[in-house]
Amino acid sequence: MEKPAIVSAEEWQLARDELLKAEKELTRAQDALAARRRRLPMVKFATDYAFDTPTGTRSLLDLFEGRNQLVVYQFMDGGPDHLCPGCKGFTDNIPVGALGLLAERGVTWVNVSNMPLAQIEAHRERTGWTLPFVSSHGTTFAADTGAGGGFLLSVFLRDGEDVYRTYSTYSRGVDRLVFRNNILDLAPYGRQEEWEDSPAGWPQRPTYG
């Protein structure tokens, strides 16, 4: 197994300082991208969906819980006997304790799935999930957001009784929110997945294997 060069502490610090320049460039680029995201045009979105929840039927406006920003993670419905491992992994990663901090900034988080509520509740009982989780089964919400039968993260803004969709992302856009992956990106072996550019012989495995 090949390793990067073994150097003195002084040489390592020089190399680390060079990498830090690139990291700072990336941070500034991410800040600029976030600024563009905040200026992305919005589109008015319907609010008359009837979401099934453990406390009764709720509309999209209700999901805001009185706040003006809403983040929705749309969890795939793989059928009653299958729980999407990617969606489960992402949901396991959500720091429930941080949802209160989001709420302090006016942001509500909710998981939504086309799974019937009984199916969601059965999964919640097995997994121990406590975060908000509602069903869009029987509505066109998944189709209207573009999630279809897949997964998607959408962001909404409420202005009085009007709701606007401001942002959505999927695939690697959701992947970047996973705590585990962010830490593994700092670790010597990375995520240990076959798509990564790593030194020859370092441990790697099929990404979805």
N, C-alpha and C positions, 0 to 999 in steps of 0.2 A: 504494500500500500504506500503510494507516494504521499509525501507531506510537503507543505510549504517550506521554504528555506528556514533553517535554524540560525538565528542571528543574535547579536548582542542586544542588551537592553536599549542601548543608544540607537542602534539601527532599527529596532522594533518601534521605538518612539517616533523616529522620522517617518517610517512607513505608516504608522497609525495617524500621524498628523496629516499626511497626504490623503489618507482615506477620510479623515474628518472634513477636509475641504469639500470632498465629493458629497459627504453626508449633509453638510450645510447647504450645498447647492440644491440637493434634493429637497431639503426642508423648505427652502425658499420657493422652490417650484411647487411643492405641495400647498404652501400657503397661497400662492398665486392661483392655483387650481381651485382651492376652496373659495377664494374670492369670486372666481368665475361661476362657481356653483351657486353662490348666494345671489348672483345676478341672472341666473337661468330663467327664461320666461316661464310663467306658470300657465296651467290650463285648468279651467273650471271642471270640477268633478261632481258626479251625482252623489247624493247623500241618502237616497231612499232605500239602500240595501237593508235587508233584515237579517242581521247576524244572530245566530243562536248562541247563547252564553249560559253559564250555570245559573245566572240570576234572571234569565228571561231574554226576550228579543231586544236587540239594541240596534240603533242606526249608526251610520258612519260618524255622524256628529256626536253621538253618545260615546263612541270609543275615545274621543279626545279627553273625556273626563273633566271638562271645563277648561282645559288648557288650549293653547292656540297652535300647537305643533304636534304632529302624530307620525311616528315611525312604525311601519307595518312590515313584519317579516312573514312572507307567505310560504308556509310549510307544505311540501308536496303530499298528496294523498296517494299512497301506494297500495291502498286496499286494506281491509280489516286485519289481514295477517302479515302485513309488511310495514315496517317503519323505516322511512328513507334514512339510511345511515348518515348521509351528508347533512340533512336537515336536523337529525338528532344531535349530531356532533356540534353543529352551530348553536342549537338551542341549549345544549349542555354548557356551552362556552359563555352564554350571556350572564354577566354578573348581576344577579337579581338585586344585590345590595346597592348597585349603581343606579337602578331605576328610579330610586328616590332622588338621587342627585340630578338625574335628567329632569325629573318633575319640577325641581326647584328652578330650572331654566325654561320651564314651560313646555317640556317635551314629554309626551306619553308614548310608551312602547307597548305593542301588542303583537302576539303571534296570531295569524289567521290561517286557517286551512279549509279546503273543500271537504275534508273529512267530516262526516256527521259528528255532532257533539258527543254522542255516546262513545264513538270510537276515540275521539280526542281524550275524553275523560278516562277511558280505560288505559290509554297510553300514559296519561299523567299519573295515574295510580301506580303504574309499574315503574315509571322513571323518577317520580318524586318531584316533578316540575311544579313550581309554585307561581311562575310568571303568568301574566294575563294571556289567555289562549281562547279564541272564539272560532266558531264555524261559519264559513260562508256558503255552506252546502245549500244548493237550491237557488243560489243567486248568480248573477253574471259578474260578480266582483273580480274573480280570477281572470276571466276573459277580458274585462274592461281595462284591467291594469296591464295586460299582456303577459301575465304569469302563465295562463293556461294551466297545463298540468305540471308545470315546473315550479321552481322556487324563485323568489324575487324579493327585493327590499325596496319599499316605496316610502316616500316622505310627503306629507300633506301639511298645508297651512289653512287654518280656519280664520275667517273674518266674519264675525257675526254668524249668520246662518249659511254663509257660503264657504265651500271647501275647494281648495286648489291643490292640484298635484304639482309639486315643485321638483322632484328628483326621483329617479329609480336606478337600481343597479342589480347585476346578477353575476354569476360565475366568479371571476377573480375580484370583482368589485365587492362581493360579499366576503370572499376569502380573506381580504385584507383586514377584516374586522375580527378575525379569529385570534384570540390571545395566544393559543398554543403555537400557531404558525409564526406570529410575530417574534416570539421568543426563540423558536427554532431557527429563524432567519439570522439570529445573532450567535447561535451555537456553532462550534467547529464543523459538525457534520451537516448542518442545515436541516432541511425537512427530510432528507434521505429519500428523496423521490427521483425517479429516473429522468425527469425533464431538467433537473438542476445542473448547472455547470459547476462541477466539483472536481477536485484533484482525482487523478486516475486511481481506481481501487477503493475509493471511499464508499461506505455503505450506501446503497441505493436500492429502491424497490419500486415496482409498478405503482403509479400514482393512485390508482383505484383498485389495487390488488390487495 
